[in-house]
């Protein structure tokens, strides 16, 4: 998914998405959950071992 599409689905700025992917940004658990929902992924998959 393109960053532009993810920003719309997640309701956050493109800069936030960009920093989450490439930069020194540590997203909050809430922001991570929002991004997982926007990507149609289960939050539990992040913690699967």
C-alpha distance matrix in Angstrom:
0.0 3.8 6.5 8.3 6.6 6.7 10.2 11.3 10.4 11.9 14.6 14.9 15.2 12.9 15.6 15.3 11.7 12.8 15.9 14.5 12.6 15.4 18.4 21.3 19.9 20.7 18.8 21.0 20.7 20.0 17.0 15.7 16.4 14.7 11.4 12.0 12.9 9.9 7.8 10.8 12.4 16.1 17.4 20.1 18.0 17.9 21.7 22.3 24.8
3.8 0.0 3.8 5.4 5.3 6.3 8.8 10.3 10.8 12.1 14.0 13.6 13.1 10.2 13.0 13.6 10.2 10.6 14.2 13.6 11.8 14.0 16.9 20.1 18.9 20.3 18.7 21.2 21.6 20.8 17.4 16.7 17.9 15.8 12.6 14.2 15.1 11.7 10.6 14.0 15.5 19.1 19.9 22.8 20.9 20.2 24.0 25.0 27.4
6.5 3.8 0.0 3.8 5.4 5.0 6.1 8.8 9.8 10.1 11.6 10.5 9.6 6.6 9.3 9.8 6.6 7.3 10.9 10.7 9.5 11.7 14.1 17.1 15.7 17.3 15.7 18.3 19.2 18.3 14.7 14.5 16.2 13.9 10.9 13.4 14.5 11.2 10.9 14.6 15.8 19.0 19.1 22.4 20.8 19.6 23.3 24.8 27.3
8.3 5.4 3.8 0.0 3.8 5.4 5.2 6.6 8.9 10.0 10.5 10.0 8.8 6.4 9.9 11.0 8.8 9.7 13.3 13.5 13.0 14.9 16.9 19.8 18.2 19.9 17.9 20.2 21.2 19.7 16.2 16.7 17.9 15.0 12.7 15.4 15.7 12.0 12.6 16.0 17.9 21.1 21.4 24.8 23.5 22.6 26.3 27.8 30.6
6.6 5.3 5.4 3.8 0.0 3.8 5.4 5.3 6.3 8.6 9.8 10.6 10.7 9.2 12.8 13.0 10.4 12.2 15.5 14.9 14.4 17.0 19.1 21.9 19.9 21.0 18.6 20.4 20.7 19.0 15.8 16.0 16.5 13.5 11.3 13.5 13.1 9.3 9.9 13.0 15.4 18.7 19.5 22.9 21.7 21.3 25.0 26.3 29.3
6.7 6.3 5.0 5.4 3.8 0.0 3.8 5.4 5.0 5.8 8.0 8.4 9.3 8.2 11.4 10.5 7.7 10.3 13.1 11.9 11.8 14.9 16.8 19.2 16.9 17.6 15.0 16.7 16.9 15.4 12.2 12.3 12.9 10.1 7.6 10.1 10.2 6.7 7.5 10.9 12.7 15.8 16.1 19.6 18.6 17.9 21.6 23.2 26.2
10.2 8.8 6.1 5.2 5.4 3.8 0.0 3.8 5.6 5.2 5.5 5.2 5.8 5.5 8.9 8.4 6.8 9.6 12.1 11.6 12.5 15.1 16.3 18.4 15.9 16.9 14.3 15.9 16.8 14.9 11.5 12.7 13.7 10.4 8.9 12.2 12.1 8.9 10.7 13.9 15.7 18.3 18.0 21.7 21.1 20.0 23.5 25.5 28.5
11.3 10.3 8.8 6.6 5.3 5.4 3.8 0.0 3.8 5.6 5.1 7.0 8.2 8.7 12.2 11.8 10.6 13.3 15.9 15.3 16.1 18.8 20.1 22.2 19.5 20.3 17.3 18.5 18.9 16.4 13.6 15.0 15.1 11.4 10.6 13.5 12.3 8.9 11.4 13.9 16.4 19.0 19.3 23.0 22.7 22.0 25.5 27.4 30.6
10.4 10.8 9.8 8.9 6.3 5.0 5.6 3.8 0.0 3.8 5.6 8.2 10.5 11.1 14.3 13.1 11.3 14.5 16.8 15.3 16.1 19.3 20.8 22.6 19.8 19.9 16.7 17.4 17.1 14.6 12.2 13.0 12.4 8.9 8.3 10.4 8.8 5.4 8.3 10.4 13.0 15.5 16.1 19.8 19.6 19.3 22.8 24.4 27.8
11.9 12.1 10.1 10.0 8.6 5.8 5.2 5.6 3.8 0.0 3.8 5.6 8.7 10.0 12.5 10.4 9.2 12.8 14.4 12.7 14.2 17.4 18.4 19.8 16.7 16.5 13.1 13.6 13.6 11.1 8.5 9.8 9.5 5.9 5.8 8.8 7.9 5.5 8.7 11.0 12.7 14.6 14.3 18.0 18.2 17.4 20.6 22.8 26.1
14.6 14.0 11.6 10.5 9.8 8.0 5.5 5.1 5.6 3.8 0.0 3.8 7.0 9.4 11.8 10.2 10.2 13.6 15.0 14.2 16.1 18.8 19.3 20.6 17.4 17.6 14.3 14.6 15.3 12.4 9.9 12.3 12.2 8.5 9.2 12.5 11.3 9.1 12.4 14.6 16.4 18.2 17.6 21.4 21.8 20.7 23.9 26.2 29.5
14.9 13.6 10.5 10.0 10.6 8.4 5.2 7.0 8.2 5.6 3.8 0.0 3.8 6.6 8.3 6.6 7.4 10.6 11.6 11.3 13.5 15.9 15.9 17.1 14.1 14.7 11.8 12.8 14.3 11.9 8.8 11.4 12.5 9.3 9.3 13.0 13.0 10.9 13.5 16.3 17.5 19.2 18.1 21.8 22.0 20.3 23.4 26.0 29.0
15.2 13.1 9.6 8.8 10.7 9.3 5.8 8.2 10.5 8.7 7.0 3.8 0.0 3.8 5.3 5.2 6.7 8.8 10.1 10.9 12.9 14.5 14.4 16.0 13.5 15.1 12.9 14.7 16.8 14.9 11.5 13.8 15.6 12.7 11.9 15.7 16.1 13.6 15.6 18.9 20.0 22.0 20.9 24.6 24.3 22.4 25.6 28.2 31.0
12.9 10.2 6.6 6.4 9.2 8.2 5.5 8.7 11.1 10.0 9.4 6.6 3.8 0.0 3.8 5.4 5.2 6.1 8.6 9.8 10.8 12.1 12.7 15.1 13.3 15.4 13.7 16.2 18.1 16.9 13.2 14.6 16.7 14.0 12.2 15.8 16.7 13.8 15.0 18.6 19.6 22.1 21.3 24.8 24.0 22.1 25.5 27.8 30.3
15.6 13.0 9.3 9.9 12.8 11.4 8.9 12.2 14.3 12.5 11.8 8.3 5.3 3.8 0.0 3.8 5.5 5.0 6.1 8.5 9.9 10.3 10.0 12.1 10.6 13.2 12.4 15.2 17.7 17.0 13.3 14.8 17.6 15.5 13.7 17.3 18.7 16.3 17.4 21.0 21.5 23.6 22.3 25.6 24.8 22.4 25.6 28.1 30.4
15.3 13.6 9.8 11.0 13.0 10.5 8.4 11.8 13.1 10.4 10.2 6.6 5.2 5.4 3.8 0.0 3.8 5.5 5.2 6.1 8.7 10.1 9.5 10.9 8.4 10.3 8.8 11.4 13.9 13.2 9.6 11.2 14.1 12.3 10.8 14.4 16.0 14.2 15.4 18.8 18.9 20.7 19.0 22.3 21.8 19.3 22.3 25.1 27.5
11.7 10.2 6.6 8.8 10.4 7.7 6.8 10.6 11.3 9.2 10.2 7.4 6.7 5.2 5.5 3.8 0.0 3.8 5.5 5.1 6.3 8.7 9.5 11.7 9.6 11.1 9.5 12.4 14.1 13.6 9.8 10.3 13.0 11.2 8.8 12.1 14.0 11.8 12.3 16.0 16.1 18.3 17.1 20.4 19.4 17.3 20.6 22.9 25.3
12.8 10.6 7.3 9.7 12.2 10.3 9.6 13.3 14.5 12.8 13.6 10.6 8.8 6.1 5.0 5.5 3.8 0.0 3.8 5.4 5.3 6.0 7.2 10.2 9.2 11.8 11.4 14.8 16.8 16.9 13.1 13.3 16.3 14.9 12.2 15.2 17.4 15.1 15.1 18.8 18.8 21.1 19.9 22.9 21.6 19.2 22.4 24.6 26.6
15.9 14.2 10.9 13.3 15.5 13.1 12.1 15.9 16.8 14.4 15.0 11.6 10.1 8.6 6.1 5.2 5.5 3.8 0.0 3.8 5.4 5.2 4.4 6.6 5.6 8.6 9.1 12.7 15.2 15.8 12.3 12.6 16.1 15.3 13.0 15.9 18.4 16.8 16.9 20.5 19.9 21.7 19.8 22.6 21.5 18.6 21.5 24.1 25.8
14.5 13.6 10.7 13.5 14.9 11.9 11.6 15.3 15.3 12.7 14.2 11.3 10.9 9.8 8.5 6.1 5.1 5.4 3.8 0.0 3.8 5.9 6.1 7.5 5.5 6.9 6.6 10.3 12.2 13.1 9.7 9.2 12.8 12.5 10.1 12.5 15.4 14.3 14.2 17.5 16.5 18.1 16.1 18.8 17.8 14.9 17.8 20.4 22.3
12.6 11.8 9.5 13.0 14.4 11.8 12.5 16.1 16.1 14.2 16.1 13.5 12.9 10.8 9.9 8.7 6.3 5.3 5.4 3.8 0.0 3.8 6.3 8.9 8.3 9.9 10.0 13.6 14.9 16.0 12.6 11.4 14.7 14.5 11.3 13.2 16.2 14.8 13.8 17.3 16.2 18.3 16.9 19.4 17.6 15.0 18.1 20.1 21.7
15.4 14.0 11.7 14.9 17.0 14.9 15.1 18.8 19.3 17.4 18.8 15.9 14.5 12.1 10.3 10.1 8.7 6.0 5.2 5.9 3.8 0.0 3.7 7.1 8.2 10.7 12.0 15.7 17.6 18.9 15.6 14.7 18.2 17.9 15.0 16.9 20.0 18.5 17.5 21.0 20.0 21.9 20.4 22.7 20.8 18.0 20.8 22.8 24.0
18.4 16.9 14.1 16.9 19.1 16.8 16.3 20.1 20.8 18.4 19.3 15.9 14.4 12.7 10.0 9.5 9.5 7.2 4.4 6.1 6.3 3.7 0.0 3.8 5.5 8.8 10.8 14.5 17.0 18.4 15.3 15.0 18.7 18.6 16.2 18.5 21.5 20.2 19.7 23.2 22.0 23.6 21.6 23.8 22.5 19.3 21.7 24.2 25.3
21.3 20.1 17.1 19.8 21.9 19.2 18.4 22.2 22.6 19.8 20.6 17.1 16.0 15.1 12.1 10.9 11.7 10.2 6.6 7.5 8.9 7.1 3.8 0.0 3.8 6.7 9.7 13.0 15.8 17.7 15.1 14.9 18.7 19.1 17.2 19.4 22.5 21.7 21.5 24.7 23.2 24.2 21.7 23.7 22.7 19.3 21.2 24.0 24.9
19.9 18.9 15.7 18.2 19.9 16.9 15.9 19.5 19.8 16.7 17.4 14.1 13.5 13.3 10.6 8.4 9.6 9.2 5.6 5.5 8.3 8.2 5.5 3.8 0.0 3.8 6.1 9.5 12.5 14.0 11.5 11.7 15.4 15.7 14.2 16.6 19.4 18.9 19.1 22.2 20.8 21.6 19.0 21.3 20.8 17.3 19.4 22.5 23.9
20.7 20.3 17.3 19.9 21.0 17.6 16.9 20.3 19.9 16.5 17.6 14.7 15.1 15.4 13.2 10.3 11.1 11.8 8.6 6.9 9.9 10.7 8.8 6.7 3.8 0.0 3.8 6.6 9.3 11.5 9.8 9.5 13.2 14.2 13.3 15.1 18.0 18.2 18.5 21.1 19.3 19.5 16.5 18.5 18.4 14.9 16.5 19.8 21.3
18.8 18.7 15.7 17.9 18.6 15.0 14.3 17.3 16.7 13.1 14.3 11.8 12.9 13.7 12.4 8.8 9.5 11.4 9.1 6.6 10.0 12.0 10.8 9.7 6.1 3.8 0.0 3.8 6.5 8.0 5.9 6.3 9.8 10.5 10.0 12.1 14.7 14.9 15.7 18.2 16.7 16.9 14.0 16.5 16.8 13.6 15.6 19.0 21.1
21.0 21.2 18.3 20.2 20.4 16.7 15.9 18.5 17.4 13.6 14.6 12.8 14.7 16.2 15.2 11.4 12.4 14.8 12.7 10.3 13.6 15.7 14.5 13.0 9.5 6.6 3.8 0.0 3.8 5.3 5.2 6.3 8.6 9.9 10.7 12.4 14.4 15.4 16.7 18.5 17.0 16.5 13.2 15.6 16.8 13.8 15.2 18.8 21.2
20.7 21.6 19.2 21.2 20.7 16.9 16.8 18.9 17.1 13.6 15.3 14.3 16.8 18.1 17.7 13.9 14.1 16.8 15.2 12.2 14.9 17.6 17.0 15.8 12.5 9.3 6.5 3.8 0.0 3.8 5.5 5.0 6.1 8.6 9.9 10.4 12.3 14.2 15.2 16.4 14.5 13.4 9.9 12.2 13.8 11.2 12.3 15.9 18.6
20.0 20.8 18.3 19.7 19.0 15.4 14.9 16.4 14.6 11.1 12.4 11.9 14.9 16.9 17.0 13.2 13.6 16.9 15.8 13.1 16.0 18.9 18.4 17.7 14.0 11.5 8.0 5.3 3.8 0.0 3.8 5.4 5.1 6.2 8.7 9.9 10.7 12.3 14.3 15.3 14.3 13.5 10.6 13.5 15.3 13.4 15.0 18.3 21.3
17.0 17.4 14.7 16.2 15.8 12.2 11.5 13.6 12.2 8.5 9.9 8.8 11.5 13.2 13.3 9.6 9.8 13.1 12.3 9.7 12.6 15.6 15.3 15.1 11.5 9.8 5.9 5.2 5.5 3.8 0.0 3.8 5.4 5.0 6.2 8.6 9.9 10.5 12.4 14.2 13.6 13.8 11.3 14.6 15.5 13.4 15.7 18.9 21.8
15.7 16.7 14.5 16.7 16.0 12.3 12.7 15.0 13.0 9.8 12.3 11.4 13.8 14.6 14.8 11.2 10.3 13.3 12.6 9.2 11.4 14.7 15.0 14.9 11.7 9.5 6.3 6.3 5.0 5.4 3.8 0.0 3.8 5.4 5.1 6.2 8.7 9.8 10.6 12.3 10.8 10.9 8.2 11.4 11.9 9.6 12.2 15.2 18.2
16.4 17.9 16.2 17.9 16.5 12.9 13.7 15.1 12.4 9.5 12.2 12.5 15.6 16.7 17.6 14.1 13.0 16.3 16.1 12.8 14.7 18.2 18.7 18.7 15.4 13.2 9.8 8.6 6.1 5.1 5.4 3.8 0.0 3.8 5.4 5.1 6.2 8.6 9.8 10.5 9.2 8.7 6.2 9.8 11.1 9.8 12.2 14.9 18.3
14.7 15.8 13.9 15.0 13.5 10.1 10.4 11.4 8.9 5.9 8.5 9.3 12.7 14.0 15.5 12.3 11.2 14.9 15.3 12.5 14.5 17.9 18.6 19.1 15.7 14.2 10.5 9.9 8.6 6.2 5.0 5.4 3.8 0.0 3.8 5.5 5.2 6.1 8.7 9.9 10.0 10.6 9.3 13.0 13.9 12.9 15.7 18.2 21.6
11.4 12.6 10.9 12.7 11.3 7.6 8.9 10.6 8.3 5.8 9.2 9.3 11.9 12.2 13.7 10.8 8.8 12.2 13.0 10.1 11.3 15.0 16.2 17.2 14.2 13.3 10.0 10.7 9.9 8.7 6.2 5.1 5.4 3.8 0.0 3.8 5.4 5.0 6.2 8.6 8.5 10.2 9.3 13.0 12.8 11.6 15.0 17.2 20.4
12.0 14.2 13.4 15.4 13.5 10.1 12.2 13.5 10.4 8.8 12.5 13.0 15.7 15.8 17.3 14.4 12.1 15.2 15.9 12.5 13.2 16.9 18.5 19.4 16.6 15.1 12.1 12.4 10.4 9.9 8.6 6.2 5.1 5.5 3.8 0.0 3.8 5.4 5.1 6.2 5.0 6.4 6.1 9.6 9.4 9.0 12.4 14.1 17.5
12.9 15.1 14.5 15.7 13.1 10.2 12.1 12.3 8.8 7.9 11.3 13.0 16.1 16.7 18.7 16.0 14.0 17.4 18.4 15.4 16.2 20.0 21.5 22.5 19.4 18.0 14.7 14.4 12.3 10.7 9.9 8.7 6.2 5.2 5.4 3.8 0.0 3.8 5.4 5.0 5.8 7.1 7.7 11.2 11.7 12.1 15.1 16.6 20.2
9.9 11.7 11.2 12.0 9.3 6.7 8.9 8.9 5.4 5.5 9.1 10.9 13.6 13.8 16.3 14.2 11.8 15.1 16.8 14.3 14.8 18.5 20.2 21.7 18.9 18.2 14.9 15.4 14.2 12.3 10.5 9.8 8.6 6.1 5.0 5.4 3.8 0.0 3.8 5.5 7.6 10.1 10.9 14.5 14.2 14.3 17.7 19.1 22.6
7.8 10.6 10.9 12.6 9.9 7.5 10.7 11.4 8.3 8.7 12.4 13.5 15.6 15.0 17.4 15.4 12.3 15.1 16.9 14.2 13.8 17.5 19.7 21.5 19.1 18.5 15.7 16.7 15.2 14.3 12.4 10.6 9.8 8.7 6.2 5.1 5.4 3.8 0.0 3.8 5.4 8.8 10.3 13.4 12.2 12.6 16.2 17.1 20.3
10.8 14.0 14.6 16.0 13.0 10.9 13.9 13.9 10.4 11.0 14.6 16.3 18.9 18.6 21.0 18.8 16.0 18.8 20.5 17.5 17.3 21.0 23.2 24.7 22.2 21.1 18.2 18.5 16.4 15.3 14.2 12.3 10.5 9.9 8.6 6.2 5.0 5.5 3.8 0.0 3.8 6.8 9.4 12.0 11.2 12.7 15.9 16.3 19.8
12.4 15.5 15.8 17.9 15.4 12.7 15.7 16.4 13.0 12.7 16.4 17.5 20.0 19.6 21.5 18.9 16.1 18.8 19.9 16.5 16.2 20.0 22.0 23.2 20.8 19.3 16.7 17.0 14.5 14.3 13.6 10.8 9.2 10.0 8.5 5.0 5.8 7.6 5.4 3.8 0.0 3.8 6.4 8.6 7.5 9.1 12.2 12.5 16.0
16.1 19.1 19.0 21.1 18.7 15.8 18.3 19.0 15.5 14.6 18.2 19.2 22.0 22.1 23.6 20.7 18.3 21.1 21.7 18.1 18.3 21.9 23.6 24.2 21.6 19.5 16.9 16.5 13.4 13.5 13.8 10.9 8.7 10.6 10.2 6.4 7.1 10.1 8.8 6.8 3.8 0.0 3.8 5.3 5.6 7.7 9.9 10.4 14.1
17.4 19.9 19.1 21.4 19.5 16.1 18.0 19.3 16.1 14.3 17.6 18.1 20.9 21.3 22.3 19.0 17.1 19.9 19.8 16.1 16.9 20.4 21.6 21.7 19.0 16.5 14.0 13.2 9.9 10.6 11.3 8.2 6.2 9.3 9.3 6.1 7.7 10.9 10.3 9.4 6.4 3.8 0.0 3.8 5.4 5.7 7.7 9.5 13.2
20.1 22.8 22.4 24.8 22.9 19.6 21.7 23.0 19.8 18.0 21.4 21.8 24.6 24.8 25.6 22.3 20.4 22.9 22.6 18.8 19.4 22.7 23.8 23.7 21.3 18.5 16.5 15.6 12.2 13.5 14.6 11.4 9.8 13.0 13.0 9.6 11.2 14.5 13.4 12.0 8.6 5.3 3.8 0.0 3.8 5.3 5.5 6.5 10.2
18.0 20.9 20.8 23.5 21.7 18.6 21.1 22.7 19.6 18.2 21.8 22.0 24.3 24.0 24.8 21.8 19.4 21.6 21.5 17.8 17.6 20.8 22.5 22.7 20.8 18.4 16.8 16.8 13.8 15.3 15.5 11.9 11.1 13.9 12.8 9.4 11.7 14.2 12.2 11.2 7.5 5.6 5.4 3.8 0.0 3.8 5.3 5.0 8.7
17.9 20.2 19.6 22.6 21.3 17.9 20.0 22.0 19.3 17.4 20.7 20.3 22.4 22.1 22.4 19.3 17.3 19.2 18.6 14.9 15.0 18.0 19.3 19.3 17.3 14.9 13.6 13.8 11.2 13.4 13.4 9.6 9.8 12.9 11.6 9.0 12.1 14.3 12.6 12.7 9.1 7.7 5.7 5.3 3.8 0.0 3.8 5.8 8.8
21.7 24.0 23.3 26.3 25.0 21.6 23.5 25.5 22.8 20.6 23.9 23.4 25.6 25.5 25.6 22.3 20.6 22.4 21.5 17.8 18.1 20.8 21.7 21.2 19.4 16.5 15.6 15.2 12.3 15.0 15.7 12.2 12.2 15.7 15.0 12.4 15.1 17.7 16.2 15.9 12.2 9.9 7.7 5.5 5.3 3.8 0.0 3.8 6.3
22.3 25.0 24.8 27.8 26.3 23.2 25.5 27.4 24.4 22.8 26.2 26.0 28.2 27.8 28.1 25.1 22.9 24.6 24.1 20.4 20.1 22.8 24.2 24.0 22.5 19.8 19.0 18.8 15.9 18.3 18.9 15.2 14.9 18.2 17.2 14.1 16.6 19.1 17.1 16.3 12.5 10.4 9.5 6.5 5.0 5.8 3.8 0.0 3.8
24.8 27.4 27.3 30.6 29.3 26.2 28.5 30.6 27.8 26.1 29.5 29.0 31.0 30.3 30.4 27.5 25.3 26.6 25.8 22.3 21.7 24.0 25.3 24.9 23.9 21.3 21.1 21.2 18.6 21.3 21.8 18.2 18.3 21.6 20.4 17.5 20.2 22.6 20.3 19.8 16.0 14.1 13.2 10.2 8.7 8.8 6.3 3.8 0.0
